[in-house]
Amino acid sequence: MSKRWISLLIPVVSIILGLLIGAIVMLATGFNPVDGYIALVNGMVGDSYNLGETIRTITPYVFAGLAVAFAFRTGLFNIGVEGQLIMGWLAAAYVGYAFDLPPVLHVIVAILAAAIAGGLWAFIPGLLKAKLQVHEVIVTIMMNYIALHVVNATIDTLSDGKEKTETIHTSASLGSEFLQSLTDYSRLHWGFAVALLAVLVMWFILEKTTRGYELKAVGFNQNAAEYSGMNVSKNIILAMVISGMFAGIGGAMEALGTFGNIMKMTAFSGIGFDGIAVALLGANQPLGVLFGAILFGALKNGGLNMPNEAGVPVEIVSIVIALIIFFVASGYLIQLILNKLVKKDTKTPKVDKKNVKGEK
């Protein structure tokens, strides 16, 4: 079995192990795992409404995962996706209600505003990394907290002390009566199509452009990239900005699709931090991120049905997700086990020397 197949099997094995241990946890705490997982599946795709809500939940996870994965592919670890996402959320919400534009144009301008906001917020740690060698992990973590308080203060100013901004105009909404009618009036919106487009964009940038090659080269070895004539500082800043733009657009999906505004936050949304796990599960590949986001979004939305249908606490889903992340992070150990199993199956049988001599 090739290394590629083994690397693909690692997340699959991790998911299976996470579900199995989750079942053991349910049994140990007095709950029926069969009923629990049936309720989970019903919450994911049990009817058209749940299916619509699941797809809606998946959408921002795609962008958060792409933001983390893009930075990682270029040698950076962007922990600030959460802050970049809520900055994009604020920008999209503001453009959505403060301007009067034609329908399609309004949506595009609001999404671009979110991308710019997220990109600018990521520009700061990128600049510090490129020019002063300040580690991006520390700066991006701090930028998350700054973003949270900046967003809350801005909402307070824009809304005259209210807890949320005005609702966006219909022309800026990603919502669709057609999609809602198909899914029993869930909050499904066209953001899922934008997310699929973003997956293609990341793949195209990294795999089909010269700039993408440079970004990856800088991520692999900065000294070698610089020796070959590449501008390392420029590429580090650009990588962080593009990563932040993906995150900002993820925030726009919440502003223009799910909520139609932005509320003051007492805590982080968690989407940006979950994006780290989504990227890890997807091996930092665009298509892998999409599948990782599908898993996370489905588990998050399906888990809401477990207390109602099976009496299983929703925290069990968090345990299952944490276990899956743990096993993915332990991928090296799983890889060793898979390699040993494959070697056992492919060992050549011992030749009986006596029979060989007899035949001669």
Salt bridges, closest charged atoms under 4 A:
GLU53 OE1 - ARG56 NE 2.98
GLU53 OE1 - ARG187 NH2 3.13
ASP100 OD1 - HIS169 NE2 3.24
GLU136 OE1 - LYS129 NZ 3.29
GLU136 OE1 - HIS135 ND1 3.74
ASP156 OD1 - LYS264 NZ 3.88
GLU207 OE2 - ARG73 NH2 2.95
GLU207 OE1 - LYS216 NZ 3.40
GLU214 OE1 - ARG211 NH1 3.12
ASP274 OD2 - LYS300 NZ 3.62
